Amino acid sequence: MPSDVRDFSDKDITRLRAMVRAAHQDFDQTAAFHEAWRPTAFDEQLHARMETSFATQTFKVIRVALRREVLLGLVRLWDTRSDTLKMEFVAAQLRRSAVLDALAGDRADKTALPIVDPMRRELGRIASEALTIIEKYSKDGERHAVLEVVRKLRHTRLAHREAVSELSAASAIVPDASAEEIEELYQDSANLVRLLLKVAVGHAYDPREAAGVFSQYAQAFWASVRGERTEGHPNYARKLSSRDIEG
C-alpha cells in the first residue's frame, strides 16, 4: 500500500473537518449574495421593468456589487491559501483509504451498530462524487479555465486593482466570466460543500434549502423594483391614450 494512503494522523481529519465547517459558513453567506444577484442577471421581467429608467444606473451598481460578493465568496471556497478550504489537501484526504476507513469507523461507533462496511462503501461513493467536482476545476479539468478567470478577476479587480501604465494597459485586460459560467460554478460549489459535509462531518445539508430561503427574500424585494416608466413606480406618469385626448 502506498505510503500516502496509509500514513495519516488524526490531525489530518481534524483539519479536514475544520476546513469543511468553515466552508459551510462561507457558502451560506455566498448563497445569500447569489440569490439576491441571480434575478439581476436572469430575470427578464425585472430587466423589462427597468428599461432605460434613471433608476437603472443604481440597479447596475447594485448588480455589480452583488456579483462581486458572489465571486469573492466562490474564490474563497477554491482558494489556495493555507487558512481556507484548500482543495489539494481535501482531495488528497478523500483519496486515502485509511482516512475513509477512519471516518467510517467513527461514524459506526456513534451508532453502536455493525455498519462499518456499508458505511465505508457509502463514504467511498460520496468521496468519489466530491473528487469528480474538484477535478473538474483542477488543472487540466474541463472548467479549470473558468475558475482561473474568476481568480484573476479577484486579484486584479475585486480584492484590489493592479496599477498599470498606459503602455501596459492593453496587455492587462482581464477576461470576464459570463453569468452562466458563474451560475455553473456556484451550483457545483454548492454540491461540493454538501458532499464534503456528508463525508467529513456526517452532516446532512441541502444547499437548496438554504438558497430557497434567500431566494424567497430576493423575489419579494425585486418584485417591487421598477423604473419610473413602469406602472407602480411612485413617479410613474400614465401615458394618455387617444380616448383621453379626445375626451
FENKA-V889426 format. One record per pair of residues at least 12 apart in sequence whose ideal C-beta (glycine too) atoms are under 8 Angstrom apart, sorted by the first residue. I is the first residue (numbers start at 1). J is the second residue. Records with the same first field share a line. If there is no record, write none. Layout:
I->J, J
This chain:
1->97
4->92, 96
5->95, 96, 97, 98
6->97, 98
7->98
8->93, 96, 98, 99, 102
12->93, 99
13->93, 99, 102, 103, 200
15->89
16->89, 90, 93, 99, 200
17->200, 201
19->84, 85, 86, 89, 90
20->85, 90, 193, 196, 197, 200, 201
21->201
22->84, 85
23->77, 85, 193, 196
24->193, 197, 203, 205
26->73, 76, 77, 85
27->73, 77, 189, 190, 193, 207
28->210
29->73
30->69, 70, 73, 74, 76, 77, 186, 189
31->190, 207, 210, 211, 214
32->214
33->66, 69, 70, 73
34->70, 73, 186, 211, 214
35->211, 214, 215, 217, 218
36->66, 214, 217, 218, 221
37->63, 66, 67, 69, 70
38->183, 215, 218
39->218, 219, 222
40->59, 62, 63, 66, 67, 222
41->63, 67, 179, 182, 183
42->179, 183
43->222
46->222, 225
49->225, 226, 227, 230
50->225, 226, 227
51->227, 229, 230
52->227, 229
53->226, 227, 228, 229, 230
54->227, 228
55->225, 226, 227, 228, 233
56->227
59->225
67->182
68->158
70->182, 186
71->150, 153, 154, 158, 177, 182
72->154, 158, 159
74->150, 182, 185, 186, 189
75->150, 151, 154
77->189, 192, 193
78->137, 147, 151, 189
87->134, 137, 138
90->130, 134, 196
91->131, 134, 135, 138
94->127, 130, 131, 199
95->127, 131
100->120, 123, 124, 127, 199
101->120
103->123, 199, 200
104->116, 119, 120, 123
107->119, 123, 202
110->202
123->199
126->195, 198, 199
127->195, 199
129->195
130->192, 195, 196, 199
133->188, 191, 192, 195
134->192
136->188
137->185, 188
143->184, 185, 188
146->177, 181, 184, 185
147->185
149->174, 175, 176, 177, 181
150->177, 182, 185
152->174, 175
153->174, 176, 177
156->172, 174
157->174
190->207, 208, 211
191->207
193->205, 207
194->206, 207
